[in-house]
Every structure is written in C-alpha cells, then in structure tokens.
Amino acid sequence: MSSNDNQTTTPGTRWGSEEITSGFPEAGDPRFDSIDAVRDGLAGVGYLADDSISSVVYLADRLAKPVLVEGPAGTGKTELAKSVARLTGSRLIRLQCYEGLDESKALYEWNYKKQLLRIQADQGQSWEQLEEDIFAEEFLLTRPLLEAIRSTEPVVLLVDEVDRVELETEALLLEILSEYQVSIPELGTVRANQIPLVFLTSNNTRELSEALKRRCLYLHVDYPDLERERAIIETRVPGISQSLADQVARIVRAIRSLDLKKAPSVSETLDWARTLVVLGVGSIDAEQARDTLHILLKYRTDIDRAAKELAGLDTSV
C-alpha cells in the first residue's frame, strides 16, 4: 500500500516526501440495521448478548463512539469485541494493556538500528538532509493504536484491561478517541481514513479518568442470569445435555452467592462443563461436584467453602 492509501496528514507536513490533504474520517455505512440484527448476528457467531449489550453495540456503530466495557473478570468483555469482529468481517487489532505500557509499545517507535545504518551509509549528506531521510515511513514501527488508525480495511480495535495502565498512557487514547488521529512530531498528524469500532475493557482495578469516560458509551457486563448462562453453556459446550447444562448453571449460581476470593467466571463455568462432559458425567452429584471444583475455583479457601456448601446442596434441582 502507498502512504496515500493509509493516512492523511495536516497540510504542509510530510509523510515520506509527499504532501497529503487533511480530512476527518468518514463514519462509513452502518454495520447493523437494528438492535435485533446485532443480537441475532452475535448469536450466530456464538456470543449470546442480552438487550443492553446489543443496544450499546448498535449505538456504538451508529454514533461512531467507542465502548467502555466494565465488569468482573471472565464475563465476556474481551470476547464481545472478538465476536463483533467476526460478525462484521473486520480485522481485530488488540492492545493488551499492562503496567508500564508506554507510547513505544502502544503507538509507534522509530527503528533506530535501521536509521543508524542509513546515517552511516550517507555520511556525505548534511544533517537536514539526513533528518528528512531517516524520519520517513520506512523507519516507522507501528504499534496497535497507530495500526488501527492507518488501516484501510474495517477494524475492531480492542484496548484490553485499560485500567492497568498509568494515567499518562491513558492520555494517549484521548486524541485517538476524540478525533481519530495521532500526532507524530516528525511527520505531522495522521488521521484515520475510517472510524474503527473501539472496545475498551476494564476490570475496575482503578478508576478511569472522567476525560476518557466522556468519550465512550458505557456498558457493564455482569454475570449472566440463570437462563442466559444455561443457554451459553448449551451453545459453547458440544455434546452437553440440557439437564446437565441446567445443573451446571444452577450450581455455579449457588457458588457465586458465597463469600469467595474470586467468584467463578463464565469462562471457568464453560471449562467445568466441558470437564464434566469429557468425564462422561450425565447428572452431577455432590461428590462429583466437589471432585472437580478445582476447575471452577482457583483458591484453596474458595474450594473448601464451596465443598462445604455442596455437601448440603441438592444438585439435582
């Protein structure tokens, strides 16, 4: 692809050696006709969305707004972005956040070794000539945020666990989410050709800034209700019977009501259900439940507490 195909910059700035006209990215044609189309489409790729999830995804598309998805770990926040990408046929670009993440890993950095080689090869040039030469696209290493901005194909940008980064790194997102553009001092302002669907997930390990929240639609994804979790289990666990899926959902619901260090997530529920299917369990009794609790729970104290609860629980209900 040529640089013209990937981005625009403000007038008077250069990308490589070309002048490119500026412009705000177009929102593009709507991806969904209705909220029902979102719900049905996500179900078709294996993600069972409730009304609130379907509505927010629909509005994010129509309003060209990012979505901040908060909730307990393992409730399907990351999977939502992946499923929307599958549904829309978009490229998924993921930025996994962590403490210490900086601009060079999130946005871009220069290929210093390659620049040094060019300087050594062109020692006869003045610094002004060298500077213009080495700060060109061929020396730029793009990271997820810039990659999403530059893409000419449909993109779903997933900024996963944004609550793990420092405030300084969080500020990097503000320009992108406000104007869908990135400022590179040596090159100018790179503006997106299209507006990607953006999902930011948070496990609430710290409070996010008001500036970031203002730019997003808000979605809280909690543990599903009994009926929806049963449906998720039946959809995602091949070979499971309706009665076993119902038992799993009811037992997990009872365990989540206990005072635990970490309640079982939906993904752990699915792992437990798959384990029971592999073991050939058709109907769970208390002993089978206790013997496989380590699949569902990850702390010794939680396992002991749940085992004690299961001793008096009628698992057939």
C-alpha positions as CSV (number, residue, x, y, z in Angstrom):
1,M,0.0,0.0,0.0
2,S,1.2,3.5,-0.7
3,S,1.2,6.1,2.1
4,N,-1.7,7.9,0.4
5,D,-3.8,4.8,0.9
6,N,-3.1,4.6,4.6
7,Q,-3.4,8.0,6.2
8,T,-3.6,11.8,5.8
9,T,-1.6,14.5,7.5
10,T,-2.1,18.2,8.1
11,P,-1.3,20.4,5.1
12,G,2.4,21.3,5.0
13,T,3.5,18.2,6.8
14,R,5.1,15.3,5.1
15,W,4.7,11.6,5.1
16,G,7.7,10.3,3.3
17,S,8.3,13.0,0.7
18,E,4.6,13.7,-0.2
19,E,2.1,16.4,0.7
20,I,-1.3,14.9,1.7
21,T,-4.6,16.7,2.2
22,S,-6.2,16.5,5.6
23,G,-9.7,15.4,6.4
24,F,-11.8,13.9,9.2
25,P,-12.5,10.2,8.7
26,E,-16.0,9.2,7.4
27,A,-18.2,7.2,9.8
28,G,-18.9,4.8,6.9
29,D,-22.1,2.8,6.2
30,P,-23.9,1.4,9.3
31,R,-22.9,-2.2,10.0
32,F,-26.2,-3.1,11.6
33,D,-29.8,-2.4,10.6
34,S,-31.3,-2.8,14.0
35,I,-30.6,-3.9,17.6
36,D,-32.2,-7.3,16.8
37,A,-29.7,-7.7,13.9
38,V,-26.9,-7.2,16.4
39,R,-28.4,-9.8,18.9
40,D,-29.1,-12.3,16.1
41,G,-25.7,-11.8,14.4
42,L,-23.7,-12.2,17.7
43,A,-25.7,-15.4,18.4
44,G,-24.7,-16.6,15.0
45,V,-21.0,-16.4,16.0
46,G,-21.5,-18.0,19.4
47,Y,-22.0,-14.9,21.6
48,L,-25.3,-14.7,23.4
49,A,-25.9,-11.0,24.0
50,D,-28.7,-9.5,26.2
51,D,-30.6,-6.4,25.4
52,S,-28.2,-4.0,27.0
53,I,-25.2,-5.4,25.1
54,S,-27.0,-5.5,21.8
55,S,-28.2,-1.9,22.2
56,V,-24.8,-0.5,23.1
57,V,-23.0,-2.2,20.2
58,Y,-25.7,-0.9,17.8
59,L,-25.4,2.7,19.1
60,A,-21.5,2.5,19.0
61,D,-21.8,1.7,15.3
62,R,-24.4,4.4,14.6
63,L,-22.8,7.1,16.7
64,A,-19.2,6.2,15.9
65,K,-18.4,6.1,19.6
66,P,-16.0,3.8,21.5
67,V,-17.5,1.5,24.1
68,L,-16.1,1.2,27.6
69,V,-17.0,-2.3,28.9
70,E,-16.6,-2.8,32.6
71,G,-17.4,-5.8,34.8
72,P,-15.9,-8.7,36.7
73,A,-13.1,-10.7,35.0
74,G,-14.3,-13.5,32.8
75,T,-17.8,-12.3,32.0
76,G,-17.2,-12.0,28.2
77,K,-15.9,-8.4,27.8
78,T,-13.0,-9.3,25.6
79,E,-15.0,-12.0,23.8
80,L,-17.6,-9.3,22.9
81,A,-15.0,-7.4,20.8
82,K,-13.7,-10.6,19.2
83,S,-17.3,-11.6,18.3
84,V,-18.2,-8.2,16.8
85,A,-15.0,-8.5,14.6
86,R,-16.1,-12.0,13.4
87,L,-19.6,-10.8,12.8
88,T,-18.6,-7.8,10.8
89,G,-15.7,-9.4,9.0
90,S,-13.4,-6.8,10.5
91,R,-9.7,-7.1,11.3
92,L,-9.3,-7.4,15.1
93,I,-6.4,-5.2,16.4
94,R,-5.7,-5.8,20.1
95,L,-3.7,-3.7,22.5
96,Q,-3.2,-5.7,25.7
97,C,-2.6,-3.2,28.5
98,Y,-0.3,-3.7,31.4
99,E,1.6,-1.6,34.0
100,G,4.5,0.2,32.3
101,L,2.9,0.2,28.8
102,D,4.2,3.3,27.0
103,E,3.9,5.1,23.7
104,S,6.6,3.0,22.0
105,K,4.6,-0.2,22.7
106,A,1.1,1.3,22.2
107,L,1.5,3.8,19.4
108,Y,4.8,3.8,17.5
109,E,8.6,3.9,17.7
110,W,11.4,4.5,15.3
111,N,13.6,1.7,14.0
112,Y,16.8,3.2,15.5
113,K,19.1,0.4,14.2
114,K,17.9,0.9,10.6
115,Q,18.2,4.7,11.0
116,L,21.8,4.3,12.2
117,L,22.7,2.2,9.2
118,R,21.2,4.8,6.9
119,I,23.2,7.6,8.6
120,Q,26.4,5.5,8.3
121,A,25.7,4.9,4.6
122,D,25.0,8.5,3.8
123,Q,27.7,10.3,5.8
124,G,28.2,12.8,3.0
125,Q,24.8,14.4,3.5
126,S,24.0,17.4,5.7
127,W,22.0,16.7,8.9
128,E,19.0,18.5,7.4
129,Q,19.0,16.0,4.5
130,L,19.6,13.1,6.8
131,E,16.8,14.1,9.2
132,E,14.3,14.3,6.3
133,D,15.5,10.9,5.1
134,I,15.5,8.9,8.3
135,F,12.2,10.2,9.6
136,A,10.2,8.6,6.9
137,E,7.7,5.8,6.8
138,E,10.2,3.0,6.1
139,F,11.8,3.6,9.5
140,L,8.5,3.7,11.5
141,L,7.5,0.7,13.6
142,T,3.7,0.8,14.0
143,R,2.0,-0.4,17.2
144,P,-1.7,-1.3,17.7
145,L,-3.1,2.2,18.1
146,L,-1.4,3.6,15.0
147,E,-2.0,0.4,13.1
148,A,-5.8,0.8,13.7
149,I,-5.6,4.4,12.7
150,R,-3.7,3.7,9.4
151,S,-5.8,0.7,8.4
152,T,-7.8,1.0,5.2
153,E,-9.8,-2.2,5.9
154,P,-12.6,-2.4,8.5
155,V,-11.1,-2.6,12.0
156,V,-12.3,-3.5,15.5
157,L,-9.8,-2.0,18.0
158,L,-9.7,-3.8,21.4
159,V,-7.9,-2.0,24.2
160,D,-7.9,-4.7,26.8
161,E,-7.7,-4.1,30.5
162,V,-7.2,-0.3,30.1
163,D,-7.4,0.1,33.9
164,R,-4.0,-1.5,34.2
165,V,-2.1,1.4,32.6
166,E,-1.0,4.7,34.2
167,L,-2.8,8.0,33.7
168,E,0.0,9.1,31.3
169,T,-0.6,6.2,29.0
170,E,-4.4,6.6,29.3
171,A,-3.9,10.1,27.9
172,L,-2.5,8.6,24.7
173,L,-6.0,7.3,24.0
174,L,-7.7,10.7,24.3
175,E,-6.6,12.2,21.0
176,I,-7.5,9.0,19.2
177,L,-10.9,8.7,20.7
178,S,-11.7,12.4,20.2
179,E,-10.5,13.0,16.7
180,Y,-9.4,9.5,15.5
181,Q,-5.9,10.9,14.8
182,V,-2.3,10.5,16.1
183,S,0.3,13.3,16.2
184,I,3.8,12.2,15.2
185,P,6.2,15.2,15.7
186,E,8.5,14.3,12.9
187,L,5.7,13.6,10.4
188,G,2.6,15.5,11.4
189,T,-0.9,14.4,12.2
190,V,-2.0,11.0,10.9
191,R,-5.8,10.9,10.5
192,A,-7.8,7.7,10.1
193,N,-9.5,7.1,6.8
194,Q,-12.4,5.4,8.6
195,I,-13.6,5.2,12.1
196,P,-13.0,1.8,13.7
197,L,-15.3,0.1,16.2
198,V,-13.4,0.6,19.5
199,F,-13.9,-1.5,22.7
200,L,-12.1,-0.7,25.9
201,T,-12.4,-3.3,28.7
202,S,-11.8,-2.7,32.4
203,N,-11.9,-5.0,35.4
204,N,-12.3,-1.9,37.7
205,T,-8.8,-2.3,39.3
206,R,-8.6,1.5,39.3
207,E,-10.9,4.4,38.5
208,L,-10.6,5.7,34.9
209,S,-10.4,9.4,34.2
210,E,-13.5,11.4,33.5
211,A,-12.0,12.6,30.2
212,L,-11.8,9.0,28.9
213,K,-15.2,8.1,30.2
214,R,-16.8,11.1,28.5
215,R,-15.7,9.9,25.1
216,C,-17.2,6.4,25.5
217,L,-20.5,4.7,25.6
218,Y,-20.7,2.7,28.9
219,L,-21.6,-0.9,29.2
220,H,-21.5,-3.0,32.3
221,V,-21.2,-6.8,31.7
222,D,-22.1,-8.7,34.8
223,Y,-22.5,-12.4,35.4
224,P,-25.4,-13.7,33.2
225,D,-28.8,-14.6,34.8
226,L,-29.6,-18.3,35.1
227,E,-31.4,-18.7,31.8
228,R,-28.8,-16.9,29.8
229,E,-25.9,-18.8,31.4
230,R,-27.7,-22.1,30.7
231,A,-28.0,-21.0,27.0
232,I,-24.4,-20.0,26.9
233,I,-23.3,-23.4,28.2
234,E,-25.5,-25.3,25.7
235,T,-24.1,-23.1,22.9
236,R,-20.4,-23.3,23.8
237,V,-20.1,-26.9,25.1
238,P,-20.6,-29.5,22.4
239,G,-22.3,-32.7,23.5
240,I,-23.8,-31.4,26.7
241,S,-27.3,-32.3,27.6
242,Q,-30.0,-29.7,28.6
243,S,-30.3,-31.3,32.0
244,L,-26.5,-31.2,32.7
245,A,-26.3,-27.6,31.4
246,D,-29.1,-26.7,33.8
247,Q,-27.4,-28.3,36.7
248,V,-24.1,-26.6,36.0
249,A,-25.8,-23.2,35.7
250,R,-27.7,-23.7,39.0
251,I,-24.7,-24.9,40.9
252,V,-22.4,-22.1,39.7
253,R,-25.1,-19.6,40.6
254,A,-25.3,-21.0,44.1
255,I,-21.5,-21.0,44.5
256,R,-21.3,-17.3,43.3
257,S,-23.5,-16.4,46.2
258,L,-20.8,-17.5,48.7
259,D,-18.2,-15.2,50.2
260,L,-15.3,-16.1,47.8
261,K,-12.0,-14.5,47.0
262,K,-12.9,-14.9,43.3
263,A,-16.3,-16.0,42.0
264,P,-16.2,-18.4,39.0
265,S,-16.3,-16.6,35.7
266,V,-18.3,-17.6,32.7
267,S,-15.2,-19.0,31.0
268,E,-14.5,-21.1,34.1
269,T,-18.1,-22.3,34.1
270,L,-17.6,-23.5,30.5
271,D,-14.3,-25.2,31.4
272,W,-16.1,-27.0,34.2
273,A,-19.0,-28.0,31.9
274,R,-16.5,-29.4,29.3
275,T,-14.7,-31.3,32.0
276,L,-17.9,-33.0,33.1
277,V,-18.7,-33.9,29.5
278,V,-15.2,-35.4,29.0
279,L,-15.6,-37.4,32.2
280,G,-18.9,-38.8,31.0
281,V,-21.0,-37.2,33.8
282,G,-24.7,-37.2,32.9
283,S,-26.0,-35.9,36.1
284,I,-23.9,-34.2,38.8
285,D,-23.9,-35.5,42.4
286,A,-22.3,-33.7,45.3
287,E,-19.2,-35.9,45.2
288,Q,-18.6,-35.3,41.5
289,A,-19.1,-31.6,42.0
290,R,-16.6,-31.5,44.9
291,D,-14.0,-33.6,43.0
292,T,-14.0,-31.2,40.1
293,L,-14.2,-27.9,41.9
294,H,-10.6,-27.1,41.1
295,I,-11.7,-26.5,37.5
296,L,-14.2,-23.9,38.7
297,L,-12.4,-22.2,41.5
298,K,-8.7,-21.2,41.9
299,Y,-8.2,-20.6,45.6
300,R,-8.0,-23.3,48.2
301,T,-10.2,-21.4,50.7
302,D,-12.8,-20.9,48.0
303,I,-12.8,-24.7,47.1
304,D,-13.2,-25.6,50.8
305,R,-16.0,-23.2,51.3
306,A,-17.8,-24.4,48.1
307,A,-17.3,-28.0,49.0
308,K,-18.9,-27.5,52.4
309,E,-21.8,-25.7,50.7
310,L,-22.2,-28.5,48.2
311,A,-22.4,-31.1,50.9
312,G,-25.9,-29.8,51.8
313,L,-26.9,-28.9,48.2
314,D,-29.4,-30.8,46.2
315,T,-27.6,-30.7,42.9
316,S,-30.5,-32.3,41.0
317,V,-32.6,-29.1,41.5
